[in-house]
Amino acid sequence: MQNSWGLPIHPKTDQETAERIRLITSENAQLRAELGSVKDRLETLERIATDQPSRLARDIDALQIDKGGNA
């Protein structure tokens, strides 16, 4: 944490230190999950961008059939 001047604020007790570690660990887990999701989405977009148009059309048709569409 930092004060309004951008200088670090050091915890005064072990309890404050433990709480900061808990918060940082939680934030780290959330960011890792979000990064994993972004990587999955990027992988999908890269596949779409590099696949042959005919394969992409087939995949879209297959998804429409799976959802009960009329293809």
Helices and strands as residue ranges (DSSP letters): H 14-50, H 53-66
